[in-house]
Amino acid sequence: MSAPVDDQQTGTPDPAPTPATARGSENSLGGRLIRALLTQRIVLLVVLIVAVVVTFMIMGAGDYLTSPFDSDSMSAALINAVPLAMLGLAELIVILSGRGGIDLSVGANVSLSGMVFGLAYAQWGLPLWLAILLAVVCGGVLGLVNGYLVAYLGFPALIATLATYYAYKSLAVVINNQRPISSPEISQLYNSTARSIELPVIGSQLPDVPRGIFLFLIPTIVVMWLLLARTTFGRRSYAIGTNDVAARWSAIDVKSTRLWAYVISGLICGLVAVVTVGQFASARPDAGTAGNGMALPAITIAVLGGVAITGGIGRVAGVVLATVLIVWLNDGILKAFEGNDGSQYQLLALGVVLVFAALLNGVATRRYGGTQ
């Protein structure tokens, strides 16, 4: 009889792990943690926020920052979260509608709607509430143009909103001969909308919070959550983003739903225009397009927040937490570098975060079927 053959001597590979073995590895503590980080975007964002805060606080304690990174500075930085989070929600609703939905014109919409608000409030003498309403309506009309081009004329969203970006940006510049609009009434908006205030009852124990969070951001978050989670329109938006052919066979008006997604995005842009006028204490024709504009940060926040670029997946909470992460990361980076280097490293961080979020969404989709 021949001697038994040793697998190690012959080089025979070990058998592949059985499904039960694979399931066992995923059910381990490490496997469950990895699954939670990949599929539960809220968990990942909370972990990243804690990591950013702890890192910059340690750097601040070691005098590696130009100024302290503490609760006061973190609270003050949230003033930048108001327009970014709102535009992130605007991108959420259009990306959610599927078929490559995206809105590159949000920054130009903010600029043009802000100029309309400045004209109405400072030059035409309209009451504040009516000027705000006019700015929101203007933003909605601009969003309607985008939606009609995409939903009814069949233009790719990338091309349509890039074209309207240039158009809206140009109109914002020429509407007042390239000049910003300032007046005592507009200057007072800073104290009314952007100044930090002390919270009632417990305010003495906490840092002051920008007023715009309560006047604009929280109402927008609540309305968007109710719209997506508690209305027929929200269910239809998820349906057409997941599979618009199946949605059409389910008697859902795909074109109308997609059109309204862009209209809602435009309405939010109109409200952001009022926010930016208050923050700048003037209506500026380049408020939403200066530098790299508002569209790139808004899209980054949406994708980082777990919104699938293919549509059908996304949550309001993820967008809000992603905004907090980006705002505090940018604030820490500015404190870590002197001069203009900080702003350049901010752009680098923004690009890295966008690539990281896209890769993460791809891994989660291939392995677990998407994020939540």
Secondary structure, 3 states (H helix, E strand, C coil): CCCCCCHHHHCCCCCCCCHHHHHHHHHCHHHHHHHHHHHCHHHHHHHHHHHHHHHHHHHHHCCCCCCCCCHHHHHHHHHHHHHHHHHHHHHHHHHHCCCCCCCCCHHHHHHHHHHHHHHHHHHCCCCHHHHHHHHHHHHHHHHHHHHHHHHHCCCCHHHHHHHHHHHHHHHHHHCCCCCCECCHHHHCHHHHHHCEECCCCCHHHCCCEEHHHHHHHHHHHHHHHHHHHHCHHHHHHHHHHHCHHHHHHCCCCHHHHHHHHHHHHHHHHHHHHHHHHHHHCCECCCCCCCCCCCHHHHHHHHHHCCCCCCCCCCCHHHHHHHHHHHHHHHHHHHHHCCCCHHHHHHHHHHHHHHHHHHHHHHHHHHHHCCCC
